[in-house]
Amino acid sequence: MKVGGRRVMMCSCEGTIPLEPDALAKALGTEPPGQVYFQLCRAQVDAFRQAAASGEKLVVCCGQEAPLFAELARGQEVDGPVFVDIRDRAGWSSEAGRATPKMAALIAEAVLEPEPTPSVTLASEGSILVMGRGQEVLEVARRLGAERAVTCLLLPGHDADLVPPAVRALGLFRGRPLRASGHLGAFKISVADLAGASPSARGALAFEPGVGERELGADIILDLTSEPALLAPRDGWFKVDPRDALALARALSEMASLVGEFEKPRWIKVDAALCAHSRNGQVACTRCFDACPSGALSPLGDAASVDAHVCGGHGACASVCPTGAIRFDVPAGNGLFTRLGVLLETYRAAGGNSPALLIHEEAGAEALAALARFGAGLPAHVIPVQVAAVAGLGPDFLLAALAKGAGEVVALADPAKRKDLDGARAAVGLSNRVAEALGWTARARLEAESDPSVIARLIAASAPKPVDPPAEFLVMGGKRQTLGLALAHLHRHAPSPVDVLALEAGDPFGTILVDQAKCTLCMACISACPAKALSGHPDKPSLGILEANCVQCGLCRVTCPEKAVTLVPRLAFGPNARVRQVLKEEEPYECIRCGKPFASKSVIERMTERMSGHSMFQGTGRLDLIKMCEDCRVVAQYQLEEGVRPLAGAAPPVTKTTEDYIRERDGKG
C-alpha cells in the first residue's frame, strides 16, 4: 500500500492490533497492502531490510521500535523511514475495533513533508562557572575542575573556614554577582569586589584585595547560591539547591553532555511591521514580553526582537500576540494547520464521527503510551496531535479546529509548565465564549496533567457534535486572516448566531469610540495603527475603522494627543465589521485668503483657541495666520506691517578696510 509516494509497512504487533487493511486502504484512497506483518521488528525484519534496500520511501507503522529500523536503514546507507505509532494511539484500546478512521488519519498525517524549520547553532567548550557558599560548593567545583575548565565564585561572608584545594585546578574568586547575560556557550556575569584567592594562604582560604567590578565568562553556569536567579531559565544555566543531592546529580549529569555544537530550532518568527509594541515613543502592548519566561524578547525600536540563542520555545508569546507579529514557527509556516486539516478530513472520509483532538507535548506522549499499555487506551474518537509547545496554542488554532470539524479540542499540558499557560488559558476562554455565544457548548479545554488514569477520565466522554458542514478553507495567511475565516464559518452555521458579542478587556477584537468634542482629526492614530484598522479619506478630514482588523492594542489611545479614544472590546460578526465605518468626519477648513481646503475645521479651531494668548500671535491680524494655507501664510507675514521683514535675519556686518582703520587712527573716522 502506498500513501503520499511512500510504501506503508503495517505490523499487527504479534496480533495485538486489530487491523482492517482493506478499510484502511479505502480510507486512504489506495490499494490494500500486499502483506500485514506479524512481527516486523524480529522474525520478519528481513522484509524491512529488503524494502529499504530497494530504495523505496517507507512508512513504518511502529513507534516503539523506531530506533531499530532507523539503525537498519543507516546500515544500508539509505534514508530512514517515516514512523507512525498506530499501536499506542489507536490499536491498543478497548475501542480498537472502531479505530480504523483514526489509524487512517494518523498515517495520512505521517506522510506529510513539513517545511524545514530554520535553526540556530550554540557552541560550548564546556567551561563552567560555579557560584555559591561553603565547603560543599568548593568541593563541587574541585570535582568538576578535574575534567573541565572551571571557575569558582564564592560569595562573601562564608569563606572564613574554607580549606583551599591542595592542587589549584580551577579559578578561585570571591565576589558578589550583580548582573548576568548571555546563553549557553556565552554567559557573562558582572561581579562586584572581585578578589582572587591568595596562593600563599596557610590554613583557611584567604583572598587578595578586591579589584572592583569585573566580568567573568563561562559556557555553563551552576548556580548554588540559594538566591534569586540573575537570569530567567535558559539552556546552560542550572539553578540548584545545594542541599538537594538528587537535583545536583541530575544537573552535573546534564552538564557533562553540553560540550560541542548544538542545533536548536528558531522557535519563533517576528514580523516587526505587525508589532503593536510602540510607536513614536508611546508604549501600548507588552504582552509577549510579560509572557516570555526566558527573557528572550526585548524591544528593538518600535517592535519586539527575539534572541534565538536564548529562546526556549515555550510558545506563550505567540499565544498572546494579538496581531500575529509573533508566530510559533515549529513546524514552520502553517504546518500545524496543514496537519490539522489532513487529520480531520481523513478521519471524516473514513467514516469517523465527532472527533476530539488531544493536543499534547512529548511528555504527554509518554502518558498516552502508559494509558495504552496499562489501561483502556485512547477512545476511538480521540485523535492525538503532538506539538512542540501547548502554551503556543492561540485562538486561531482552536477556532480553526472547531470550524474544520473537531467536536472538541483538549490541550494536555505538562504540569511542570503550569506557569507558562496563561496565554493558552486566555485562548481557551475566548474560544469557549465565542462557541457558547453562537449556541454551542464549550468546545475547548486546557488540562495540566501527567497521570494516565486522570487523563483517561478527562477524555472518556463523547465529543459534542461538530460544526456541519466543516470548513474547507486553506490556512495560508497569518493569525488574523485565519481567525477571520474560522469565525465567519462558525457564525454562518451557528445554532443561534449573534451580530455582536461583548468581550473582555485584553481580548484581541473590538472597535474604538471617539469623543467628538475632543477629536481634532489630526490623524495621529492612523499612522500609529499597526493593523491598518484606522484610515482616513482622500477628499475630506475623516477617521474610519475597519473593525475586523482592530486588535485592541491601544496604540491609538496612547498616541492621541487629545485623549479622545476609548477601546471597546467586542466581536462583530456582521458585514459592517469588514467595511470601513466612519468614526468622525467633517468638511475641510478653507483658507480665509484663497479658499483652498487645507486642514480639518477642528484642528484650526483648537489651534486658534490655544494660541490666542501666545506672544507670537499678538498684534493685528497675526492670529489669522493660523487660518491660512501654507502659501498664503508666507505672503501674509510680509503684509501685516509695512517695512517689517518677519523672516529677515540680523543685519549683515559691515566690512572694514585698511582705509577705515587709518581714518579711525587719525581721528577722521
TATACOR-V354111 format. One record per residue. RES is the residue in one small letter. SS is DSSP state (~ for helix, > for strand, _ for the rest). BURIAL is 1 if it has 16 or more other C-alpha atoms within 10 Angstrom, else 0. Layout:
res={RES;RES}
ss={SS;SS}
burial={BURIAL;BURIAL}
//
This chain:
res={m;k;v;g;g;r;r;v;m;m;c;s;c;e;g;t;i;p;l;e;p;d;a;l;a;k;a;l;g;t;e;p;p;g;q;v;y;f;q;l;c;r;a;q;v;d;a;f;r;q;a;a;a;s;g;e;k;l;v;v;c;c;g;q;e;a;p;l;f;a;e;l;a;r;g;q;e;v;d;g;p;v;f;v;d;i;r;d;r;a;g;w;s;s;e;a;g;r;a;t;p;k;m;a;a;l;i;a;e;a;v;l;e;p;e;p;t;p;s;v;t;l;a;s;e;g;s;i;l;v;m;g;r;g;q;e;v;l;e;v;a;r;r;l;g;a;e;r;a;v;t;c;l;l;l;p;g;h;d;a;d;l;v;p;p;a;v;r;a;l;g;l;f;r;g;r;p;l;r;a;s;g;h;l;g;a;f;k;i;s;v;a;d;l;a;g;a;s;p;s;a;r;g;a;l;a;f;e;p;g;v;g;e;r;e;l;g;a;d;i;i;l;d;l;t;s;e;p;a;l;l;a;p;r;d;g;w;f;k;v;d;p;r;d;a;l;a;l;a;r;a;l;s;e;m;a;s;l;v;g;e;f;e;k;p;r;w;i;k;v;d;a;a;l;c;a;h;s;r;n;g;q;v;a;c;t;r;c;f;d;a;c;p;s;g;a;l;s;p;l;g;d;a;a;s;v;d;a;h;v;c;g;g;h;g;a;c;a;s;v;c;p;t;g;a;i;r;f;d;v;p;a;g;n;g;l;f;t;r;l;g;v;l;l;e;t;y;r;a;a;g;g;n;s;p;a;l;l;i;h;e;e;a;g;a;e;a;l;a;a;l;a;r;f;g;a;g;l;p;a;h;v;i;p;v;q;v;a;a;v;a;g;l;g;p;d;f;l;l;a;a;l;a;k;g;a;g;e;v;v;a;l;a;d;p;a;k;r;k;d;l;d;g;a;r;a;a;v;g;l;s;n;r;v;a;e;a;l;g;w;t;a;r;a;r;l;e;a;e;s;d;p;s;v;i;a;r;l;i;a;a;s;a;p;k;p;v;d;p;p;a;e;f;l;v;m;g;g;k;r;q;t;l;g;l;a;l;a;h;l;h;r;h;a;p;s;p;v;d;v;l;a;l;e;a;g;d;p;f;g;t;i;l;v;d;q;a;k;c;t;l;c;m;a;c;i;s;a;c;p;a;k;a;l;s;g;h;p;d;k;p;s;l;g;i;l;e;a;n;c;v;q;c;g;l;c;r;v;t;c;p;e;k;a;v;t;l;v;p;r;l;a;f;g;p;n;a;r;v;r;q;v;l;k;e;e;e;p;y;e;c;i;r;c;g;k;p;f;a;s;k;s;v;i;e;r;m;t;e;r;m;s;g;h;s;m;f;q;g;t;g;r;l;d;l;i;k;m;c;e;d;c;r;v;v;a;q;y;q;l;e;e;g;v;r;p;l;a;g;a;a;p;p;v;t;k;t;t;e;d;y;i;r;e;r;d;g;k;g}
ss={_;>;>;_;_;>;>;>;>;_;>;_;_;_;_;_;_;_;_;_;~;~;~;~;~;~;~;~;_;_;_;_;_;_;_;_;>;_;_;_;_;_;_;_;~;~;~;~;~;~;~;~;~;_;_;_;_;>;>;>;_;_;_;_;_;~;~;~;~;~;~;~;~;~;~;_;_;_;_;_;_;>;>;_;_;_;~;~;~;~;~;_;_;_;_;~;~;~;_;~;~;~;~;~;~;~;~;~;~;~;_;_;_;_;_;_;_;_;>;>;>;>;>;>;_;_;_;>;>;>;>;>;_;_;~;~;~;~;~;~;~;~;~;~;_;_;_;_;_;>;>;>;>;>;_;_;_;_;_;_;_;_;>;_;_;_;_;_;_;_;>;>;>;>;>;>;>;>;>;>;>;_;_;_;_;_;>;>;>;>;>;>;>;>;>;>;>;_;_;_;_;_;_;>;_;_;>;_;_;_;_;_;_;>;>;>;>;>;_;>;>;>;>;>;_;_;_;_;_;_;_;_;_;_;_;_;>;>;>;_;_;_;_;_;~;~;~;~;~;~;~;~;~;~;~;~;_;_;_;>;>;>;>;>;>;_;_;>;>;>;_;~;~;~;_;_;_;>;>;_;_;>;>;_;_;_;~;~;~;~;~;_;_;_;_;_;>;>;>;>;_;_;>;>;>;>;_;_;_;_;_;_;_;_;_;~;~;~;~;~;_;_;_;_;_;>;>;>;_;_;_;_;_;_;~;~;~;~;~;~;~;~;~;~;~;~;~;~;~;_;_;_;_;_;_;>;>;>;>;>;_;~;~;~;~;~;~;~;~;~;~;~;~;~;_;_;_;_;_;_;_;>;>;>;>;>;_;_;_;~;~;~;_;_;~;~;~;~;~;~;~;~;~;_;_;_;_;>;>;>;>;>;>;_;~;~;~;~;~;~;_;~;~;~;~;~;~;~;~;~;~;~;~;~;~;~;~;_;_;_;_;_;_;>;>;>;>;>;_;_;_;~;~;~;~;~;~;~;_;_;_;_;_;_;_;_;_;_;_;_;_;_;_;_;_;_;_;_;~;~;~;~;~;~;~;~;~;~;~;~;~;~;_;_;_;_;_;_;_;>;>;>;_;_;_;_;_;_;_;>;>;>;>;>;_;_;_;_;_;_;_;_;_;~;~;~;~;~;_;_;_;_;_;>;>;_;_;_;_;_;_;>;>;>;>;_;~;~;~;_;_;_;_;_;~;~;~;~;~;_;_;_;_;_;>;>;>;>;>;>;>;>;_;_;~;~;~;~;_;_;>;>;>;>;>;_;_;>;>;>;_;_;_;_;_;_;>;>;>;>;~;~;~;~;~;~;~;~;~;~;~;_;_;_;~;~;~;_;_;_;_;_;~;~;~;~;~;_;_;~;~;~;~;~;~;~;~;~;~;_;_;_;_;_;_;_;_;_;_;_;_;_;_;_;_;_;_;~;~;~;~;~;~;~;~;_;_;_;_}
burial={1;1;1;1;0;1;1;1;1;1;1;1;1;0;0;0;1;1;1;0;1;0;0;1;1;0;1;1;0;0;0;1;1;0;0;1;1;1;0;1;1;0;0;0;0;0;0;1;0;0;0;1;0;0;0;0;1;1;1;1;1;1;1;0;0;1;0;0;1;1;0;1;1;0;0;0;0;1;0;1;1;1;1;1;1;1;1;1;1;1;1;1;1;1;0;1;0;1;1;1;1;1;1;1;1;1;1;1;1;1;1;0;0;1;0;0;0;1;0;0;0;1;1;1;1;1;1;1;1;1;1;1;1;1;1;0;1;1;0;1;1;1;0;1;1;0;0;1;1;1;1;1;1;1;1;0;0;0;1;0;0;1;1;1;0;0;0;0;1;1;1;1;1;1;1;1;1;0;0;1;0;1;1;1;1;1;1;1;1;1;1;1;1;1;1;1;1;0;0;0;0;0;0;0;1;1;1;0;0;0;0;0;0;0;0;0;1;1;1;1;1;1;1;1;1;0;0;0;0;0;0;0;1;1;1;1;1;1;1;1;1;1;0;0;0;0;0;1;0;0;1;0;0;0;1;0;0;1;1;0;0;0;0;1;1;1;1;1;1;1;0;1;0;1;1;1;1;1;1;0;0;0;1;1;1;1;1;1;1;0;1;1;1;1;1;1;1;0;0;0;0;1;1;1;1;1;0;1;1;1;1;1;1;1;1;1;1;1;1;1;1;1;1;1;1;1;1;1;1;1;1;1;1;1;1;1;1;1;1;1;1;1;1;1;1;1;1;1;1;1;0;1;1;1;1;1;1;1;1;1;1;0;0;1;1;0;1;1;1;1;1;1;0;0;1;1;1;1;1;1;1;1;1;1;1;1;1;1;1;1;1;1;1;1;1;1;1;1;1;1;1;1;1;1;1;1;1;1;1;1;1;1;1;1;0;0;0;0;0;1;1;0;1;1;1;1;1;1;1;1;1;1;1;1;1;0;1;1;0;1;0;1;1;1;1;1;1;1;1;1;0;1;1;0;1;1;0;0;1;0;0;0;1;1;1;1;1;0;0;1;1;0;0;0;1;0;0;1;1;1;1;1;1;1;1;1;1;1;1;1;1;0;0;1;0;0;1;1;0;0;1;0;1;0;0;1;1;1;1;1;1;1;0;1;0;0;0;0;1;1;1;1;1;0;1;1;1;1;1;1;1;0;1;1;1;1;0;0;0;1;1;1;1;1;1;1;1;1;1;1;1;1;1;1;1;1;1;1;1;1;0;0;0;1;1;1;1;1;1;1;1;1;1;0;0;0;1;0;0;1;0;0;0;1;1;0;0;1;1;1;1;0;0;0;0;0;1;1;1;1;1;1;1;1;0;0;0;1;0;0;0;0;0;0;0;0;1;0;0;0;0;1;1;0;1;1;1;1;1;0;0;1;1;0;0;1;1;0;0;1;0;0;0;0;0;0;0;0;0;0;0;0;0;0;0;0;0;0;0;0;0;0;0;0;0;0;0;0;0}
//
